[in-house]
Amino acid sequence: MSRNTVLGLSGNITRPSKTRAFVGLIAAQTAAAVSATADTFDLLDLGLSFRQAARLSELDEPARRRVDQLLNADVLVVGSPTYKGSYTGLFKHLFDLLDPASLKGKPIILTATGGGDRHSLIVEHQLRPLFGFFEALTLPTGIYASEKDFADGQLASETIRARIGQAVSEAVRVIDSPRPNNIHLAA
């Protein structure tokens, strides 16, 4: 098996960030399960050129390297803090820069954090449709964690840990399953 890469992307713009720590934890667990390398970054890591870019060609070299990491990763773990029922605007801005075919078939674990349970549908109602547009392979188990699931900035909920385990198992099955290069469906 070739060395796979798992990349965590957190849609936050502040540090420290529970969302980044949460995404990083899931990316690390996924990487360990598939003998891969893991890295996690957030929107701050894209620098100032990102905020002003209207297309990928306007990103400076460090930001472009991060985007290339995202595009070349074997598995993505994406997450955003919930802001007024959705992902952050800069999180969406990043995906607005990408070609619609750039994430086709890429396995993605969807995550989000928020202040309370009323935001828990962000994964299904906001993130899943976004990545559906890109024809990405969003894994069935999305993971939402609220303030009550953390203690001292660390994940404390066994229920959320179990959901992470379920999502990681799904990622393992996708990574380990053979994927044909061309699938032809009968008419």
N, C-alpha and C positions, 0 to 999 in steps of 0.2 A: 504494500500500500504506500503510495507516495505521501509525502508530508502535506497535510491539509492545513489551511489557515482559517481561524475563526476570528472575525472582527466584530467588536462591540462598538456601536455608535450611540452616544447619548445626546439627546436634543436639548441639553441644558446650556445655559450661558453664564452660570455662576459656579463658584467653587468655595467651599466644598459642596458636593452634590450627592444626595442620596441616590438620585437617578443614575449618575455615572457609576457609583459604587455598586448599585444593583445590576446594571448592565454588565459591568466588569466581572462580577461574581458569576453571572450566568455564562458569559463568554469563557471564563476560565474553566468552569465545570464542563462545558461542552467540549472545549479543546482537550481536556484531560480524558474525556470519554472516547474521543476519536484519535488520540495520539497526535494532536495538532498543536500548532503554536497559536497563541492568543494575543491580541492587542485590543485596547479600548481607547477611544478618543471621544471628545465632545466638540461642540461647535466652537468653543474658544480656541481649540487647537488649529482651526482653519484660518485664524488670523483676520486681519482687517480687510484684505482683498476680497474675502468671501462675502462680506456684507454688501459690498458695492457691485459685485459681479452680476452681469446679466447673462453670461454664458461661461462655460468652462474655460475658454481661452483667456478670459480676463482674470483668472486666479493666478496668484504668484506661485512660484515653484513649490514651496512647502505645502500650500493648500492643495495644489494639484497632486502631489505625492499622496496625501491623505485620501483624496477622492479615488486615485488609482488603487490604493489599498482596499477601499470599499468595493470597487468594481471587480477586483481580482480575488477577493476572499472566497473561500469555498462555502462558508456559512456566515451569515450575518446575525447578530443579536442587536436589534434596534429598540430604542426606548426613548420616551419623552416624558418630561413632567407634564401634568395636565394643566392647561391654562384655559379657563372658561370653556371646559368641556371638550377640548381638542389638544392636539400637539402644538408646540410653539411655532410661531411664524417663521423663524429662521430654520427650524427643522424642515419645514415644507420648502423653504427657499432652496435648500441643498438639493432636494429631489427635483425641483423645477429646473435645475441646471443639467440634469441627466437626460440622456437619450432614452426614449420610452422602451427600447429593446435592451437596454444595458443590464437589467436585472432579471431578464427572462429565465425562469427555471431555477433561480438561485434560492436555496433554502434559507428561510428567515424565521427567527424566533422573535415574536412581537412582545414587547413589554411596555409598561407605563407605570408611573407613580403619580400619586395625587394626595390631596389633603383628607379625603374621606371616600366612603363607598359610593357616593352618588356619581363619582367620575369613573367608576369601574368599566363602563361600556366603551371607553375610549379605544380599547384594543379592537373590539368588534365593529364599532361604528365609524371610527376614524382611520386607524392604522391599517386594518385589513383591506378596506377599499383602496387606500392609497397604493399599497403594494400589489393589489389585484390589477390596477391599471398597468403596472409594469410587468404583469404576468409572472411575478415572482412566486416561488413555492412557499407560501406562508404555512408554517407548521400549525397543526390543529390547536395545540394548547398555547393560548396567550396568557401572559402573566401580568396581573395588576397588583400593586402593593400600595397600601395607604399608610398614612402616618402611624396608625396603630400597629402596623406590622414591623416597625423598627424600634429599636431601643439603643440610645446613644449612637445613632447614625448607622447601626448595623442591623441587618435583617434578623428578626427574632421570631418570626411566625413559622411554625412547623407546617401549617397548611400551605403557605407560599413556598416553602422548601420542597414540599411534595409536588407542587405544580412545576417547579423548576426541574425536578427529577423526571417528571413525565415529559416535559418539552425536550430535555436532553436526550431521553430515550428515543423520541421521535427523530431527532437530528441524527442520532447514531444509525437508525434504520435507513434514513435517506442516504447518508454518506456511504454506508456499507452496501447498499443495493446497487446492482449494475444499472447504469443508465445508458440506453441506446442513443447513439448520435442522431439518428433520424427515425422518427416514429411516423408511420404511415397508417392513417385510419381508413378503413373501408367506407366507401360512400353508401 
